[in-house]
Amino acid sequence: MKKIILVLVCSTNLIFINAQKHEFLNPPKFSDADLSKGKSLLDENTPAEILYKSVHYRIDISTGDLHREYVYRIKIYNKDKAEDWLNVEVPLYKNNTDQETLNKFKAFTYNLENGKVVPLKVEKSSKYKSKESKNTTVTKFAFPNVKDGSVLEYQYEVLTPFAFLYTIPEVVVELDTPSLYTEYILDTPINISYNINYTGSLAPKYREIQDRTLYGAQYKTYRFGFENLKGFKTEKFVRNDRNFRTKIGAELNSTNFHELRLYSSSWEQIRKRLYEHEDFGGELKKSKLAKDNMPAGISEMKTDLEKANAIFAYVQKTFTWNKDRGIYTEDGIKKLIDTKIGNAAEINLFLVLLLREANIKADPLIISTVDNGMINLVSPNVTNTNFVLAVVETAGGFQTYDATSKQSSMNELPLRDWNEYGILLGKDKTVQLRMTNTKPGNTFLTIEAKINEDGSVSGAYSDKDTGVFAMYVKDNYDENPDKYKKQYKENFAVDFTGIDSKVLENGEFESTMKFSSTDMIDKIGKKMIINPMLFLNKSSNEFDQIEERKYPIDFGAASTKVKKIILEIPEGYTVEEIPKSKKIVTEDKEIEYSYVVEQKGNKLEVTATTKVASPDYPKEYYPAFKQIWGVASKHENQVISLVKKS
């Protein structure tokens, strides 16, 4: 199934005309009325509201540095649900020679006390730093004395050296929080030219794109102002809704300081630059490292595919991913070989290096992972990518590998990797590869339980995932094993014991446990009333959206989910009435659900199976999913009566 992407890339030369008169960079004076305001007129249930937001990017003509100036004024209606606004986080980047700096930080909490406005300054003592990665440090500030009704105001400037100006940070206009006013301004000298990427469905109320005399020189200015923006409404089964929000980005196109120099125009130029970069192409030249570390027996294998799979298995088992993404190596392949730990680029570029050393046609594939957003094919830029995979070209097509995952295999990649397109960087050309996940992920939930004479239920539960789902679950488990196991008790409110989670020999991930409960049966006289699904019934319809669906339905993988319950009936009891079985399927057989109940001697077997044939669907499928999930919820909540024989 093809996913429908509703992303608009606008041409500023064509669409942003007839600007209305409006004064940008003019924050309104602080108003006492903002403090007494009881709720938002845009959304009366919102916990916070943006009263004013200004993002101003200005390139200094004398230094080439970027001044990023931010001004925010936020109204808090319910502080317990507005946690995202109670702290300010400012990421600062650096490389070997340059680094960003934070300047002009001012922040206040305003409260209304006894009819008077009381400001409280955010002191430097509330500031602390955390190192997020090798090149990123986040400076954080906490607002003091925040209450329901407070207004938070802050402004700061980040000075970014010219070396970082290939891409100017993207601004997301549509946030979850509603906004009375949001503006975006980019002022750039006319000899530094940027491509403006405007994506999303909202048009600015105020816009200005023209050449002007600013800061004593000739500048090109881009100014967009938005009023009365409602909060972005998220929808279930959208893996990254950032793709659908209105946002503005800028990418360096050219500079003209006595001579014209082009920076971004094609993937081919990007390919050449990457192969010239010491932390990408430079690593792919280290053939001696591949020769000295080639696994044994490769040369004796008959086919390239057999060799490729063997080399992949060696890299996958030998090296461990440190969870750092990016398309450039940090410490290099040599250190990866020594320490057996490296980032995604080091592991998968080493895989490419080994494959090439074995005379296999292999190239790196740069992608943007799901949480990083989709690659912008219209306006190529390398900063939009954040991960490297390895691709082998065979007679049967392109075969893709990701050695960062211990459970992946050829063309069976983690869910994070499947994100529309990747750019294959060959030695002499680039290819845009469609990233379509054809491998399903399956889930098998099994209960074997016994109903006891006293009305309690006890037994064993197994939760097993295969394919991409196994990789996803394993990542969650590795991140925090205790938290992962705790979720079973939280999700089902059942007293599980002896929880054991592990990867099986075939790569499947399984958790097994014991359980007992006295809350699953209602005893009425000589009858026991119980839902034979026990704790696996679908308690509600997840496709419960009332408003018209806006975005595609994205599962990441085709899937089959089987819930099987084998329930032993106590001696001396009979089933008064077997629940009705049901099967429903769409005409194109894309979605299917069945609920089957059978009695075999003193055991009742219930099997509920949900099949989804494709990884994603256009929004027009939403009513079908809603109907089928509704049928599933109805049938999985049927109960049975066990009657004691006289």
N, C-alpha and C positions, 0 to 999 in steps of 0.2 A: 504494500500500500504506500502511496506517496503522501508525504506529509504536506499540508498546505501551510506555508509560512506567510504571514501577513506583515511583512516588513517593507517599509517604503524608504527608498534611498532618494533623497530629493536633490535636485540641481538648484543650487542657490541662485544661479544666474537666471533661472526661469520662474521659480515659484515665489521667491521672496521679493515682491515688488509692492509699490503703492504703500510705503510705510506710513503708519499713522504717527502723528506728532505725539511724542512721549519722551519723558526725561528719564534716562537710565542712570544708574549709579546714584540714586537719590533716595536713600532709606527714609521712611517717614519718621517723624519724631515720636519718641516713646509716648504712648497714650495710657493714662490711668484707666481708661475704659477697657483696655485689654486685660487688666487684672481682675476686673469685676465680671468679665464675660463668663457666663455659666456653661455654654456649649457652643459647638461649631454650627454655623448655618449650612455648611457644606455637608456635614455628616454629624448628626447629633450624638452618635455613639462613639465617635473617635476619641481615643485617650489623649491625643495631642494634635496640634495644628500648626502648620508653618505660617506665621504672620508675614514674614519677609525672608527671602533667600536671594542672595546675589553671589554669583561666581564670576569673577573678573580675571581673565587671563591677559596679561600685557607683556609684550616682549620689548625689552629695553634696547633701543637702536644703537646705543654706544657700547654695550657689553654683549648683547645677544642673549642675555639671561631672561628667563621667564619669571615674571612676578605673578604668583597665583594668590589672589585676594578673595577671602570668603567672609561673608556677613550673614548671620542667621539670627532670627528672632522666633522663638518657639513658645507657644502657649500649651501648658500642661493642664489637662482636665482630669486625668486619672493617672497619677504617677506610678501606680503598681502595674499598669499595663503600658507604660511608656518608657520602658527601660532603655530602649535604643537611644533616647535623647538625653539621658541623665549623665552621660559621659561624652567627652569629645576625644576622638582618636585621630591622630595625624600621622600617616605613614611617611617616612623620609627615606629616600633611596641614596645609595652611594655605589661607586665602583672604585677601581684602584686609584684614580686620580681626582675624581669629582664627587661632591656630595651635596644634597639638598639641605637647606637650613630653615628653621622656623623662626619667624620674626613677628613683632607687633601683636602678640597674643593678648587679648582682653576678653574677659567673660564675667557675667554677673547673673545672679539669681535675684529676681524682683518678686517681692510679696507685698500684699496689702494687709497692713496691721493697724487696727484702730483707725481705719479710714485714711492712713498715710502709706505712701509708697516707700518701702524699705529695701534698698539695694544691698546685696552682699557679694563682694568681689570673690572670684575664684583665685585663691592664693597659689603661689608657686609650690607651696608645700603639698598641694594635692596632685602635683604633677609627678608622673613616673614613666619610665621607658621600659619597653620590652623588645627584645630582638626576635623578630619573626623569621628571619632567614639570614643568610650570609650578607646580603646586600640591602636588607630592609630593617629599619628600626621604627617602632611605633611609639609616639609620645602621647600620653593619655592624661586627661584632666577630668576631675569629678566635680559636679556642681553641688554646692552645699545647701542644706535647708530647703530642699525642693518639697513643695506641698501641692495638693490639688488646687489649681488656680494660679500657680506660679507662672511667671514668664521668664524664659531663659534667653539670654542674649550673648552672643560671642562673635568675635571676628579675629582673623589671623592672616598672616601672609607666609607663603612658602616660596623661597627663592630657589629656582631650579636652574642649574648651569646649562649653557647652550648645548653641551654634549648630550643632554637628555631630551632634546627637543624634537626628536624624530616623530614622536607621537605625544600630543598634549592630552592629559587625562580626560577621559570621557565623563560627561555629566549626565546622570539619569534624571530626567525631568519628572517623570511619573513615579512617585514613591508611594508606599502604602499609606503614608500620612498625607492628608489633604493640605493644599497650599493656597493661601489667598493671593500670593504673588511670588513668582520665581523668575529670575532673569539669568541669562547667559551672555557674556560679553567676551569676545576675543579681539584684541587690538594688536596688529602685527605690522611692522614696517613693510613698505611696498616691495622691498627687495628680498623679503622672506615670504614665500607663498605656501599656503596650506590648502589641502582638500578638506572641505567640511562635510562630514558624514552625519546626516540628519535622518534618523530612523524612527519609525513609529507612526501613529495615526493622528496625534494632536498637532494642530497648527497654532503657532504663536499669535497672540492678539496684536503684539507690537513687534515689528521687525525692521532692521536697518542694516543694509549691506552696501557700503560705499567707500570711496576714498575720501579721507578727511585729513586736515592738518591737526595732529594731536601731539602733545608733549614736544612741540617745537619742530616736528618733522612730518613727512607724508606717511600716512598709515592707511591700511585697509582695515575696516572695522566690521565685525559681524555681531549683531545685537538682537537677541530674541527675548521677548517678555511674555509671560503667561499669567493669566488671572483666573482665580476661582477653579483650581484644579481639584477634582475629587480624588480620593485615594485610589490607587490601582487595586482592582479587585482580582485577587488570585483565583485560580481554578484548579481543581484536583486533576491529577494525571497530566500535569505539565512539568517536565523535568527541570526547565529553567525559564521562568517567566520573564527574565530580563530581556530575552530575545524579542518580546512583544511590547516592552515599555518604550515610551518616547524618550530618546536620548540624543545627545549631540557630542560628536567627537571631531578631532582635527588631526590630520596627518601631514607631515612635512612633504611638500611637493617639490620645491626648488628654492635655491638661493641665488642671488645675483649680486655678488660683490666683485665688480669688475669683470666677472665671467659667470655665465649661467651654469649652474650645477643641478642636475636632476637627482631626486632621491627616491621617489616612489612612483612607479608607473606600471610595473608588470611583475608577475611572479618570476619571470625569467631574470630580471634584474636582482630580485631577492635571492634567487638560486645562486647567482654568481657571487653576491656579497657573502652569503653563508658559506660557500665553499672556500672563500678567501679568509673567513674568520678563523682565528686560531683555536677557538673553543668549539668549533663545529667541523668545518672542512679540514682544519689543521689536524684534528684528532683522527680523521679518516685516512690520513697519509701515513699513519704509524703502522705500516704493514709488518714490521719486525715483531711488534707486540702480538699481532695475530698469529704470525708464524710460530713464535716461541710458545704460544699458549693454545694451539689447536688441539682439540681433544683427539685421543687416539682412535684409529680405525676409520677415520673419515674418508681417506683416499681409497680405501677398499670398497666403499659402498657404491652401488651401481647407478642410482639415479640422483639427480640434483635435489629432488624433493626429499629423498631419504636422507641425504647429507644435511639439507637445511633443517629438517626436524631434529636430527641428532645434535647439530650445533646449537639449535635453540634450546633443547633440553639441557645441554651442558651449561649454557649461560644462565638459564632459569634456575637450575638447582645450585649453582656455584655462588651466584651473587645475590645480594639482598638490597632491595630498594629502600632508601632512607626517607621516602615519601616526599622528597623535593622534586617539584616539576620543573619545566623549563626546557628550552630547546638547545641550550648551551651547557657544556660541561662546567663543573665548578672546580673540582680538584684534578680532573683529567683521568683518562683511561688507565694510565700507569698506576695511579694510586688506587683505582678501583681493583686492579689485579692484585695489588699488595694487601689491601684491607678487606676485600670481598664485599664492600659496601659502597654504594654510589647513588647518584641521582638518576632520573629517568633517561636523560641524554647520555650519560656515561654508559649505562647498561645497554640501551638499545643501539647506540652508535658502535659500541664494541661488538654487538651482534652483527651489525652490517659489515664491520671490518673483518670479522671472522668469515662471514659468508663470501665476501669478495675474495678473500685469501684462498678460499676453497674453489675459486673460479665459478661461483654461482652469481647470476645477475641479481644483485641486491642493491637497494637504495633506501635512504631514510625517507619517512613520511612524516611531515609536520602537521599536527592537528591542533584544534582547540577542544579541550575537554568540555563535557556538558556544562559544568558549573562555571566555565569561563566564557560561555556564549558562543554563538556560531561564527565561523570564519566569514569575513566580509569579502566575497568573491568579486564584487563590483569595484572595490577600492583596496587592492592588495596591500597588506602591511604585515610585517613579521611580528610586530608586538601583539597582534590579535591571536597568535598561536602560543601554546604553552606546553606542548608535549611532543615527543618523538617516538615513532614506531619504526619497525623494520618491515620492508616489503620485498618479496622474492617474485620475480616474473617467470612464469612457467608457460608451457604450451596451453595450459588450461586457464590462464589468466593471472591475476595478481593475488598472491597469498600473503596475508598480513600477520605479523607476530608482535607480541608485547611481553618481553621477558621480565617486566617488573612484577608480574603476577605469578605466583607459584602454581596457580591452577589453570592458567590460560593454555591454549594450544593454537595451532594454525587456524586463523579466521575465527577463533573463539576468544573474544577479548572482553575485558571488564566493561561494565555498562558505561563507565565514564568516557570510554573511547568512542562510542558510537554517536557521532554528532554531525550528521549530514555530509560533510566533505573533508578531505585531507589533501594536502599538496605534496605530490611525490617529486622529490628532488633528485633526478637522474644526473649522471655526469655531464650530459650534454643537452638536457631538456627537462621541462616540468610537465607534470600531468595532474589534472584535477581528478581525484578519485572519489567516486560516490561511496560514502560509508553507510552501507546497508547491512544491518545485522540479520543474517539468515539462520543463526543458531538459536534455538528456543531455550528458555530457562524454565525448568519444571519444579514444582513443589509437591511433596507427598507428606501429608499429615495423617498419622495413624494412631488410633487409640485401641488398646485391648484392655477391656475393663470388666469388672464383675459387680453386679448389684448384690449387696449383702442383705441378709434378712432384717437387719436393724435399720435399713433405709439409707445406709451409706454406700458410696461408690468408691472402688479402689482399682488401680490398674497401672498400666505403663503407657507413656506417650512418646512418639517419635516425630521429629520435625526434620525432614531431609530435603535439601535443595540441590539442583543439578545445574550445569552450564553456567551462564552468566549470573544467575541468582546465587549459585554457590560461591562465586568470586565476591559478589557484593556482600553476602552474609559473613564470609570469612574476613573481609576487611573490617566490618563492624566489630566482629569478635576480637580481632587483633588489637583494635584501638582501645578497647576496655572490656576484657573478658568478664569481670564481675558485673559490670553494667549490662552486658549482653545477657547473661544468665538471669539477672534480676528482672528483665523485661517480661519473662514468662509469667512470673507471679503477678506483675503489675497488669499485664494485658488480659489475663484470664481469671484473676482473683482465686486461684487454686493453690493449694499447699503442695508445691512440687518439692521433691527431695532427690538427691543423687543426680543432679544435672551434669551430664557429660557431653561436651561438645568437641567434635574432632573432624578432621578431613579423612575421608575414606580413601582406599587405594586407587579408586577410579576417579578421584578428584571431587566427588560429591561431599557436601558438608552436612553432617547430621548431629542433632542434639537429641539425646534420650534422657528420660527421667521417669520417676515414679510419682504417683499422686494418690491422694485420698480426699474425700469430701463428704460432708453431711448436708450440703446445701443444694444438691442437685435433684432431690426427690421431695415431693409433697405427699405425705401419707394421709389418706382420707379413709378411715375405716379399714376395710380389707384391701383397699386399693393403694397402689403406688403410681403417682403421676410423674412422668419424666420425659424430657426431650432426649430422644436417642442420639442426637448429635452431641450431647453433653455440653462441653464448653467450646465446641467448634462451630456452632451455628452462626450464620451471618445475621447479626443482630439488627443491622440497618442497611439501607441501600446507599452505598458510597456515591452513586450517581444521583445526587439529591439536589442538583442545581436547579433553582426555579427560573432564574433569568436565562435568556437565550445564550447558548454556548458561543464563545468568541474564538476560542483557540483550539488547535488540533489536540487529539487525545494521544498521549505518548506514554507507552509502557516501557520502552527500551528494548523489549524482546517479545517475540511470540511466546506463549506459555500454555502449559496445562497444569492445573491445580487439582489434586485429588485429595479429598478428605474421606478417610475410611474409618468407620467405628465398628468394632466387633464387641458386642455387649452380651455378657452371659447373664441369663435370667435365673433368679434364685429358684431352687427346687420348691415345688408346690405352687408356683405361680404360672399363669397363662397370660398371653397378650390379648387384651380385649378387642383391639382393632389395629391392624397394620396401617401406618400412614400411607397416603397415596404417593405413588412414584410419578415423576414428571420429566419430560424432555422438551427443550425448546431450542431452536436453532434458526439463525437468520437464513434468508433465501440463498445468499451467496456462500453460506457455510463458514463465514468468517468468525462468528461468535456462537458458542454452543454451551448449553448447560443441561446437566441431567442429575436427577435425584432418584436413587433406587434403594428400595428397602426389601430385604429378604429375610425370612426366618428359616434357619437351618438347625433343627433340633431345639436345644435349649439356648441357642444363640441367635441374636438379631444382628444382621449386618446392614449398615447404612453406608452408601457410597455417593458422595456429591462431587461431581466433576465439572470443572469450568475450563473451556478451551477458547483461547484467543489466538487466531491464526497468524496475525501480523504484529510487528512491533509498534506500529502507530496507525492512526486513523484520522481522516478529516473530521471536522466538527459535526458534519451531517450525520455521523454515526451515533451521536450522543443519545438520541431517543431510543435507539436499539439497545444500547448498553443499559440505559435506565430501566427499560422494560424487563430485560433478562435478569439484571441484578435484583429487581423487584420480585420477580418470580422466585429467585433463589432465596431471598430473605423470607418470603412467605412460607415456602416448603420446609426450609431448615428450622423453622420455629414451630413445626407441628409437634404435638406431644402424644405419648401413648399411655394407656392405663394397663398396669399389671394387676390382675385380680387373683387373690389367693383362693385356691380350690377349697371347697367345703370339706 
